[in-house]
Amino acid sequence: MERSEPLKNAQGVFFKKTNIRSKTSDVRVAIELALDNSILPNHKIMSRPTIVYIDGGSRGNPGPSAFACVFPELSKEYSEYIGAVTNNVAEYSGLIFALKKAKALFGKDKAKRMELEIRSDSELLVKQMKGEYKIKEEGIQKLFLQAWNLKIDFAKVNFVAVPREQNKQADRLLNETLDNQGRKKTLF
């Protein structure tokens, strides 16, 4: 990186303008910039985080896959079958869906002031989103960037790795979705 200067965008978010002269791929550069701690929200955060449980899984790797997310405070559950993909793609798909759904449920203005706590039993996803693990696979890099771009719509997003026993509701919903996908659905 050649030079860096602090700037403020129209939404009041501080960021660094950086001129990059490197042979590094655009995806890697974007990940490095996304993990830079220079992005600071310039507004008050709501007092209590909203908790969201997410889970993604596949039967086989790759294989039939689905994801689920649960908003316990709102008594809302969502799941979706996503076809034959890897377990990691299913986990990231669940995260992306949860971030989009949270913004839709609470609205753009409230999202800017709210703190989300994403709880997942995927240590890999949590550590990658915290910047503790590298993302080597190109397909996952793209999903990471999509999730990161959604994450910045909120005042703060914490990622917490939880044991599977603490993620039972999302895990149950995920497995129900996979079980029901195999059944033939007819009207009569």
Residue, then its C-alpha position, 0 to 999 in steps of 0.5 A: m500500500e502506498r499511502s493512506e488518509p482518513l476520510k468520512n463518507a456521506q453516512g458519517v463512516f470513517f474509512k481510509k482512502t488507499n492507493i494500492r500498487s500490488k500484484t495481489s488479486d482484487v479479492r485479496v486486497a478487498i479482504e485486507l481492506a475490509l479487515d482493516n480496523s479503520i472503519l468506525p461508525n459515527h453514531k450511537i449504538m442501541s443498548r442491547p445486541t440482537i441475537v441471531y443463530i445461524d446454521g448451514g449444512s450439507r449431507g455429503n460435502p458437497g451434497p444436498s444443503a440448506f441453511a437456517c437462521v433464528f431470531p429468538e427475540l422476535s420468535k422468527e425462524y427461516s430456512e432454505y434448501i440451496g441444492a448441492v453445495t459444500n458445507n462452508v458455502a451453506e454456512y456462509s449462505g446462512l450468514i448472508f441471508a441472516l444479515k439481509k433478513a435482519k436489515a429487512l426486519f428492522g429497517k435501514d435506519k434502525a440497522k445503522r444504530m443496532e448491534l447484532e450478535i451472530r451465533s454459529d456453531s461453525e468455528l471456521l466461519v466465525k474466525q474468518m469473519k473476525g479476521e483470525y483465519k485466512i480465506k484460501e478458497e476463491g468461492i468462499q472469498k466472494l461469499f466473505l466479501q458479500a457478508w462483509n459488505l452486508k455487515i457494514d450496514f449495522a453499527k456493530v456485528n459480533f460473531v460468536a462461536v457456540p457449541r452445537e448444543q447451544n444452536k439446537q433450534a437452528d440445527r433442528l430447522l436446518n435438518e427439517t428443511l433437508d428432510n422435507q426436501g427429499r419428500k415429494k410434495t403434491l397437493f393431493 
